[in-house]
Amino acid sequence: MKHDDGISRRSFAALAAGGLAATAAPAVLAQGKTPVKIGVLLPLSGPLATLGNDVYRGFQMAQEWVNAEGGVFGAPVEFAVADVPSSTEAVSQANRLISKDRVKVIVGSYASSISLPASQVAERNKVIYLEQGAVADEVTKRGFKYLFRMIYPATVLGAGAARFVTDTIAPGCGLELSKMKVALLTEDSSNGSAIAEGAKGWLAKMNVNLVDATSYSYKTTDMSSMVQRYKSLQPDVLIACQYTPDCILFARQSREAGLNFKAVIGNGGGHNVGEYADALMDDVNGIFNAGTSININPAGLTPEAAALFKRFHEEHRRKFNGREPSAHTGMGFTAMHLLLKRILPDAGAMDTEKIRAAALALDLPAGSTIVGWGVKFDPKTQSNTRAFPTYDQWRSRKIVTIAPEPFGLAKPTAMPLPGWGKRGAI
């Protein structure tokens, strides 16, 4: 398989593992200044590669834009890239970025299972770790001084998905809460566990019948036993937290077995990426997702963010052969662009304490980024208090934001969800 820029996955992973620095704009390089080196730690190969490479595309775009505008401190931005296929490599690769590449800032890592050990290495070495997409609550519950997280915690995401079920899906499907049957299916990392915790809490509060809560390894190659269990239990609604390969596998095996739900809502991961739609074709239509969206209503953004939003979509399609950006690319861009355009310039130097102070001082209202978030890091947890989930639905094989206001582009539809092979008109 090849990336959209023509680099094979094997070749890219080899280059990334060797710490390849991405090329900066020639006009900036000509200044002869020492590059500003940023550590990048992502799963660029292995089972999480689809999502990791989506994030990296966002990093690349932010880097190229900033370099074209003069770089940081008048110097080009270079990436020292570490490919971390799973948690097993997280510690060694974080250590390499710090000891060999001498980075003062690491940006990563999408997956909570990777972020937890990697950020511990950064904390021990007093290196800033900017987490763009790992949602496990534990990531920011450890009292770390040098860790900042852009995204909301997993329990908030899980509770939000469950609330969407009770507030929107149940009435849309004509289901009474006391009689509705809900199943919860999550991968078994700290991310999936925390999302399950948040969902269970809300469903219990609303006295909804949770007929099954199953967790599994995202590395699984067979989900037929879960499909058969659901055929027996016949839940009305499925709340799921899955990565891309297992998400597609479950959907395909469900379709083969004729397993249907009145509604399905994912929690980011595999449910809001193009590969999911490519695999299911029209059968993706009508499925919901709670997470982050890059297909929001730009009218809800500040004028500066709206202009950035427009440019981001146009240039992503041009750079990646017509490919539409995923939410993960948008989150990657947001974190890296914020670092390079706001935090580092405000710090004035590649000094850890100054960078930390600049991050804590950042105060941007909702609507200030291309994903709709504002930015204000909690002084205790250093998690972004102005990040929030959005709610989407697949329409005509494209994912569209439906809530919250003012970012929604459409109203929810297709409740109950038509069966397999009957969703082409959604």
Secondary structure, 3 states (H helix, E strand, C coil): CECCCCCEHHHHHHHHHCCCCCCCCHHHHCCCCCCEEEEEEECCCCCCHHHHHHHHHHHHHHHHHHHHCCCECCECEEEEEEECCCHHHHHHHHHHHHHCCCCCEEEECCCHHHHHHHHHHHHHCCCEEEECCCCCHHHHCCCCCCEEECCCCHHHHHHHHHHHHHHHHHHHHCCCCCCCEEEEEEECCHHHHHHHHHHHHHHHHCCCEEEEEEEECCCCCCCHHHHHHHHHHCCCEEEEECCHHHHHHHHHHHHHHCCCCCEEEEECHHHHCHHHHHHHHHHHCCCEEEECCCCCCHHHCCHHHHHHHHHHHHHHHHHCCCCCCCHHHHHHHHHHHHHHHHHHHHHCCCCHHHHHHHHHHCCECCCCCCCCCCECECCCCCEECCCCCEEEEEECCEEEEEECCCCCCCCCCCCCCCCCCCCCCC
